[in-house]
Amino acid sequence: MKKIKREVMTVVKKVGMFRFFTLVMCAVMLVAAIPFAARAVSGTLAAPDKAAEKPEGYVVIPDAPPPAVLEDKPVTYGKQATTPLGVWWQNLPFWRWFNFLMYKYDPVESVVYNEQNAFQRVFGYNELYDHFMWVCNVYADTLRIKFPYEGKDWLIQLWKGSYAVFLCAGSEIGVYNKPQGKQTIQYSCAKPEDYLRMDMRYYVNGDLLFSRPYDYYWWCTGFYVFRYLPGWLVRPRLNCMLEATIELKSPEMARLFAEQLNKEGFQQTTYVNGPDTPDSYTLKGSKLSLVWHSVNQSFY
């Protein structure tokens, strides 16, 4: 063991700590990419013609739909783009590390997502985080919606893009706030009393890749494992799209949120339907459904 340690330290001294760390990360990513390469060679990487089974409460309507009604479990349109990775992958010890980092794996959707009590919540949020996403090999577009409500400045932020380069394609919705008028770029993650009920659906090339269930969140996330996102360095990333239904705390809060969407370039419509209604939203009481494709986004 001591000999191995000496050898490692010798390598570190020769190449430098930063280069050594980079080499280790590249090696880990290459090993993790083996199942992805195997699927590509076997031809199972392509999207199937048949839609995968949807979670309870979701309905697949392949043809022109009627206007969507904003209910507790909204209607989802389109087809599922890919199928889960299989039982063998779920049994790998690799997933224990995700559990350690407070990530969970949904075998139905083949999606990694964050727990509600994820350790990231203690760090809050500010825009500087996005400028350094590349350090974590995250290349994503983002949209920030800011507005005041009941003594707080609120930030509801959306992300979509490629995570860990080719390892995941995914999206996020974060809910943050700070005391109204406080002169700081730092926001706190929403406390339980400020969680918002929402769901999220993520499309790639017009096909539904995954969905996250309608529930209370401060950070709704979904990362589809081993899904390569073509053109992940091209900005904006127009081959992916985020659809969500968000229940705000009151109709007044929903109205303020909708006003900011209008300023960002969204169009209010009578219904939203994924790829057929990009950059649009519909409002009913305190519930708002939106589809975000490309309007007024920042690129990283």
C-alpha positions in Angstrom: 0.0 0.0 0.0 2.8 2.4 0.8 4.5 1.6 -2.5 1.3 2.4 -4.4 1.0 5.7 -2.5 4.6 6.6 -3.3 4.0 5.8 -7.0 0.9 7.9 -7.1 2.7 10.9 -5.4 5.5 10.5 -8.0 3.0 10.8 -10.8 1.3 13.8 -9.2 4.6 15.6 -8.8 5.5 15.0 -12.5 2.2 16.0 -14.1 0.9 18.4 -11.4 -2.2 18.1 -9.2 -4.6 19.7 -11.6 -3.6 17.5 -14.6 -3.6 14.4 -12.4 -7.1 15.1 -11.2 -8.2 15.8 -14.8 -6.8 12.5 -15.9 -8.5 10.6 -13.1 -11.9 12.2 -14.0 -11.4 11.4 -17.7 -10.6 7.8 -16.8 -13.8 7.5 -14.6 -15.9 9.0 -17.4 -14.4 6.5 -19.9 -15.2 3.6 -17.7 -18.7 4.9 -17.0 -19.2 5.3 -20.8 -18.7 1.6 -21.5 -22.5 0.7 -21.3 -23.3 3.7 -23.5 -20.8 2.5 -26.1 -22.2 -1.0 -25.9 -25.7 0.3 -26.6 -24.5 2.4 -29.5 -22.7 -0.6 -31.1 -25.6 -2.9 -30.6 -28.0 -0.4 -32.1 -30.2 -0.1 -29.0 -29.3 3.6 -28.5 -31.9 4.8 -31.1 -35.3 5.8 -29.9 -38.0 3.0 -30.3 -41.1 3.6 -32.3 -43.3 2.4 -29.4 -43.9 4.7 -26.4 -42.7 3.4 -23.1 -45.1 2.9 -20.2 -46.0 6.2 -18.6 -46.2 6.8 -14.8 -49.6 6.7 -13.3 -51.6 9.8 -13.9 -50.1 10.7 -17.3 -51.8 10.2 -20.6 -50.1 9.9 -24.0 -52.1 11.5 -26.9 -50.1 11.0 -30.1 -52.3 13.1 -32.4 -53.6 16.7 -32.3 -54.8 17.2 -28.7 -57.6 19.2 -27.2 -56.6 22.1 -25.0 -54.8 20.9 -21.9 -56.7 21.4 -18.6 -54.6 22.4 -15.6 -55.5 19.8 -13.1 -53.6 18.1 -10.3 -52.1 15.7 -12.8 -51.7 17.4 -16.1 -52.0 15.7 -19.5 -48.7 14.9 -21.3 -48.4 14.7 -25.0 -45.9 13.1 -27.3 -44.1 9.8 -27.3 -41.4 8.5 -24.9 -38.0 8.9 -26.6 -36.1 6.1 -25.0 -36.6 3.1 -22.7 -35.1 2.4 -19.3 -31.6 1.0 -19.2 -32.5 -2.3 -17.7 -32.5 -4.2 -14.4 -28.8 -5.1 -14.6 -27.7 -1.5 -14.6 -29.9 -0.7 -11.5 -28.0 -3.4 -9.5 -24.5 -2.0 -10.1 -22.7 -0.6 -6.9 -22.2 2.6 -8.9 -25.7 3.8 -7.7 -24.6 3.7 -4.1 -22.5 6.8 -4.8 -25.6 8.6 -6.1 -27.4 7.7 -2.9 -24.4 9.0 -0.9 -24.6 12.3 -2.8 -28.4 12.4 -2.1 -29.4 11.5 -5.6 -31.9 8.8 -6.4 -32.6 6.7 -9.5 -36.0 6.3 -11.0 -36.0 2.9 -12.9 -39.2 3.7 -14.7 -38.0 6.9 -16.3 -34.3 5.9 -16.2 -33.6 9.2 -14.5 -31.4 10.4 -11.7 -32.9 13.1 -9.5 -32.2 15.0 -6.3 -33.7 14.3 -2.9 -35.6 17.2 -1.3 -33.0 17.5 1.5 -30.1 17.5 -1.0 -26.9 19.0 0.6 -26.8 21.7 -2.2 -29.6 23.6 -0.5 -27.3 24.9 2.2 -25.3 26.8 -0.5 -28.3 28.8 -1.9 -27.9 30.2 -5.3 -26.3 33.1 -7.2 -25.6 33.7 -10.9 -21.9 33.0 -10.4 -22.6 29.3 -10.0 -23.8 29.2 -13.6 -20.6 30.8 -14.9 -18.6 27.9 -13.4 -20.9 25.0 -14.5 -18.3 24.0 -17.1 -16.1 22.9 -14.2 -18.6 20.1 -13.5 -18.9 19.4 -17.3 -22.3 21.0 -17.4 -23.3 22.8 -20.6 -26.8 24.2 -20.3 -29.1 27.0 -21.2 -30.9 28.8 -18.4 -33.8 31.2 -17.9 -34.3 33.3 -14.8 -37.7 34.7 -13.8 -37.5 37.3 -10.9 -40.4 39.0 -9.2 -41.4 40.4 -5.8 -44.2 38.8 -3.7 -45.2 39.1 0.0 -42.0 40.7 1.2 -39.6 38.5 -0.7 -37.8 38.7 -4.0 -38.4 35.4 -5.8 -36.3 33.7 -8.4 -37.7 30.7 -10.4 -34.9 29.4 -12.6 -35.0 26.8 -15.4 -32.1 24.9 -16.9 -31.8 22.4 -19.8 -28.9 20.9 -21.6 -26.1 18.4 -21.3 -24.7 17.3 -17.9 -21.3 15.6 -17.5 -20.8 16.0 -21.2 -22.4 12.9 -22.8 -23.3 11.1 -19.6 -26.7 12.8 -19.0 -29.2 15.0 -20.7 -31.5 16.8 -18.3 -33.3 19.8 -16.9 -33.9 21.6 -13.6 -36.4 24.0 -12.0 -35.2 25.8 -8.9 -37.2 28.0 -6.4 -35.2 30.6 -4.5 -35.9 33.8 -2.6 -34.4 36.5 -0.4 -35.8 39.4 1.7 -37.4 42.0 -0.6 -35.0 44.8 -1.5 -31.9 43.1 0.0 -28.9 44.3 -2.0 -27.2 40.9 -2.7 -26.9 38.5 -5.6 -27.2 35.6 -3.2 -30.6 33.8 -2.9 -31.7 31.2 -0.4 -33.2 27.9 -1.5 -36.9 27.9 -0.7 -37.8 26.7 2.7 -40.5 24.0 3.1 -43.3 26.6 3.5 -42.3 28.1 0.2 -42.0 24.8 -1.8 -44.0 25.0 -5.0 -46.0 22.1 -6.4 -44.9 21.4 -10.0 -44.0 18.7 -12.5 -41.5 18.7 -15.4 -41.2 17.1 -18.8 -38.1 17.1 -21.0 -38.1 16.8 -24.7 -35.2 16.0 -27.1 -35.8 16.5 -30.9 -39.5 16.7 -30.2 -39.8 13.4 -28.3 -40.5 13.1 -24.6 -37.4 11.8 -22.9 -38.7 11.8 -19.3 -41.0 13.4 -16.8 -40.9 14.2 -13.1 -44.0 13.7 -11.0 -46.3 16.4 -9.8 -45.2 17.2 -6.2 -43.8 19.9 -3.9 -40.3 20.9 -4.7 -37.7 23.6 -4.1 -35.5 22.0 -6.8 -37.1 19.7 -9.4 -34.4 17.8 -11.3 -34.1 15.1 -13.9 -31.0 13.7 -15.6 -31.4 10.9 -18.1 -28.4 8.7 -17.7 -26.2 7.9 -20.8 -28.2 10.0 -23.2 -26.0 11.8 -25.6 -27.3 15.3 -26.5 -26.0 16.2 -30.0 -24.7 19.7 -30.4 -24.2 20.1 -26.6 -21.6 22.9 -27.3 -23.9 24.7 -29.7 -25.7 27.6 -28.1 -28.7 27.8 -27.7 -29.5 24.1 -27.5 -32.6 24.1 -29.7 -32.8 20.3 -29.8 -34.1 20.2 -26.2 -37.2 21.7 -24.6 -38.6 21.9 -21.1 -42.3 21.8 -20.2 -43.7 22.3 -16.7 -46.8 23.0 -14.7 -46.2 25.1 -11.6 -48.7 25.9 -8.9 -47.8 29.2 -7.3 -48.8 30.2 -3.8 -51.8 32.3 -5.0 -53.4 33.7 -8.2 -51.6 37.0 -7.5 -48.2 35.3 -7.4 -49.1 33.4 -10.6 -50.0 36.7 -12.3 -46.7 38.3 -11.3 -44.9 35.3 -12.6 -46.8 35.4 -15.9 -46.0 39.1 -16.3 -42.3 38.4 -16.2 -42.8 35.6 -18.7 -44.4 38.1 -21.0 -41.4 40.4 -20.7 -39.1 37.5 -21.5 -40.9 36.9 -24.8 -43.4 34.1 -23.9 -46.8 34.1 -25.5 -50.0 33.3 -23.5 -52.1 30.7 -25.1 -55.2 28.6 -24.3 -53.2 25.4 -24.0 -49.6 24.2 -24.1 -48.6 21.0 -25.9 -44.9 20.4 -25.7 -43.0 20.9 -29.0 -46.2 22.2 -30.8 -46.3 25.3 -28.6 -42.7 26.5 -27.9 -42.1 29.5 -25.6 -45.7 29.8 -24.5 -47.7 29.5 -21.3 -51.3 29.1 -20.1 -52.6 30.4 -16.8 -55.6 29.3 -14.7 -55.9 30.6 -11.1 -52.6 29.8 -9.3 -51.5 27.2 -11.8 -49.3 28.0 -14.8 -48.1 25.6 -17.5 -45.2 26.7 -19.8 -43.1 25.3 -22.6 -39.6 26.8 -22.8 -37.5 26.4 -25.9 -35.3 29.4 -26.7 -36.6 32.8 -25.6 -34.2 35.2 -23.8 -32.0 32.6 -22.3 -28.4 32.7 -21.0 -25.9 30.1 -22.3 -23.2 28.3 -20.5 
